[in-house]
């Protein structure tokens, strides 16, 4: 999930005509009623950084600590981001610069860091050593990439023994040096011992997706640029992907959710995401039809997304979902957390989603995703393995 300034700017641009400011819920045309909401830690703000994958998965794991009876914690996002940058750099150099090196990542990056390096609380390591209160990573990512692009050219024919130390020097300058030990709530920890104290096992978490270009019930590495770890996920039919999410929520588990949020029906400030069905002439008569046939294609599309309340949405099939991926109509955009279920005033079903774009929005940083949007635009999910229905889990290879 690579989106940072571009994602936020794109989201605002898509909604600019109708969403000039934070709106009142009553003005959107939607009335959502929460059916099931699971306790979650507070909404946070990734700001101008492509670190949604970390913010969302940290929140997901914080929720898991709550679910298991542990305390509310605020885990350091930048501890994870910094550790990943170094391992990304090593792989980028080994691959002669022929893979992606960027701010993005995937949900599995966070359990990977827990297992390899540990975790720390936010108050111990903010990772903001560059004069900003919130993450701003444009300069940082540009400097890191420029440095590595010199290294992979091997101007001295072979790599020096100093390049990693030089790279870490940049990380230290922007993030601050990593703590080897720290005291928190009266106890002294290393990052590894703190992670172990949280009561979670990284091996208990699995990722699941649903695409037909790989066999079902066999794991594969989703072919997106930000999957730099080449992490694998289980592949299931679309109805089973939804069944896993529903079962998780029904049993008190939240779900880390990776999805495409570049659709015109993704109305962040208005608090919902829908996929309206296309209007066609066969659905119209009389003056409505006479007006419609005179509209330009652009005007027809604008009207389609001038949403004033619940709308008829597309019917999502496995084939349509795959086509959207293959044609790059569905892209790897953003990581969030599904925390509940809801319905609108007409009984249509939605998932309640927690974002990491601060709280200055109609529902304080949460929004509602229709079932068709979820089915079409989900890239992958992460859940505790016990949240998977047993009849589905037993099919995994």
Secondary structure as GFF3:
##gff-version 3
##sequence-region A 1 397
A	DSSP	alpha_helix	5	15	.	.	.	ID=ss1
A	DSSP	three_ten_helix	25	27	.	.	.	ID=ss2
A	DSSP	beta_strand	33	37	.	.	.	ID=ss3
A	DSSP	alpha_helix	52	67	.	.	.	ID=ss4
A	DSSP	alpha_helix	77	94	.	.	.	ID=ss5
A	DSSP	alpha_helix	108	116	.	.	.	ID=ss6
A	DSSP	alpha_helix	138	151	.	.	.	ID=ss7
A	DSSP	alpha_helix	163	175	.	.	.	ID=ss8
A	DSSP	beta_strand	182	184	.	.	.	ID=ss9
A	DSSP	beta_strand	187	189	.	.	.	ID=ss10
A	DSSP	alpha_helix	191	197	.	.	.	ID=ss11
A	DSSP	three_ten_helix	202	204	.	.	.	ID=ss12
A	DSSP	beta_strand	205	209	.	.	.	ID=ss13
A	DSSP	beta_strand	220	221	.	.	.	ID=ss14
A	DSSP	beta_strand	232	235	.	.	.	ID=ss15
A	DSSP	alpha_helix	238	250	.	.	.	ID=ss16
A	DSSP	beta_strand	255	259	.	.	.	ID=ss17
A	DSSP	beta_strand	266	267	.	.	.	ID=ss18
A	DSSP	beta_strand	272	273	.	.	.	ID=ss19
A	DSSP	three_ten_helix	281	283	.	.	.	ID=ss20
A	DSSP	alpha_helix	286	292	.	.	.	ID=ss21
A	DSSP	alpha_helix	297	304	.	.	.	ID=ss22
A	DSSP	alpha_helix	318	326	.	.	.	ID=ss23
A	DSSP	beta_strand	334	343	.	.	.	ID=ss24
A	DSSP	beta_strand	349	354	.	.	.	ID=ss25
A	DSSP	beta_strand	366	370	.	.	.	ID=ss26
A	DSSP	alpha_helix	371	377	.	.	.	ID=ss27
A	DSSP	beta_strand	378	384	.	.	.	ID=ss28
A	DSSP	three_ten_helix	385	387	.	.	.	ID=ss29
A	DSSP	alpha_helix	390	393	.	.	.	ID=ss30
###
